[in-house]
Amino acid sequence: MKSSHSGKQGRKSSNTDQLSSAERVYDRLHLEILTFGLMPGETFSEASLAARFDFPIAAVRAALSRLRQDGLMINRKRLGHMVRPVTFEDIHNTYEMRGLLEPVAVEKAMKNLDPEVLHKLELELNKAIQKSDRKSQVKALFVHREFHLTIAQASGNQQLEKWIRELSDHVLRFQYLDIRNSEISGQGWQDQHKDIIAAIEQGNARKAADAMKEDIMGGHELVIQAILNLPEFRKLNLGGSSTDAGNGSESLVN
């Protein structure tokens, strides 16, 4: 005769499997959105997405709920789920928030940061930038993101880290617009990162915050210039209306 304890263990194992499945689906869809495997403005049902990636529909539903919370998906009710379009207003608002939050994060992180960790990330970034293949370009974007998230995590403020992580997801999408049509140019990142690291090594919090702000402002300019050079922009903005994006801007996609 099987014990009730055995039955509880079985149910617990099943629940754990479901959670791990939902986590895997979330990670995959999250990556697809950041790297334009799922395009801005693309709309689909839960069933079609489950079939496309061979995912359990319950796990897809849970993942879409998290992605909506991240601001990367929009629920269009009877029309399905849509990947959030990229708009000029989104870009401006995202970089404005980064300019407010990340200088604070680096000031708070000063006593917890190991400059050697940042040096290693910078070395990894330099290696990726020097290569022209798409895989290396994508790696450069993720290493650049990791540089900023390492600082946010060292701030010791979990809410601040969460906000910066969410903003970094949007920034990665903006930057990916550039490498789809040209080679990545990371010299601006390298220069500003060196200034940030130098200020941290000197123990100069104000200088580190100023360097971080310069890095963010420079990144904003690079993204805007990249988008203005896109063939899609010169033709028309495609892939979603201003209403879909939740603001008054036109969307910018493939």
Secondary structure, DSSP 4 states (H G I P E B T S, - for coil): ---HHHHHHHHHHHHHHHHHHHHHHHHHHHHHHHTTSS-TT-EE-HHHHHHHHT--HHHHHHHHHHHHHTTSEEE-GGG-EEEPPPBHHHHHHHHHHHHHHHHHHHHHHTTT--HHHHHHHHHHHHHHHT--SHHHHHHHHHHHHHHHHHHHHHT--HHHHHHHHHHHHHHHHHHHHHHTTS----HHHHHHHHHHHHHHHHT-HHHHHHHHHHHHHHHHHHHHHHHHT-HHHHH---S--HHHHTSSS-B---
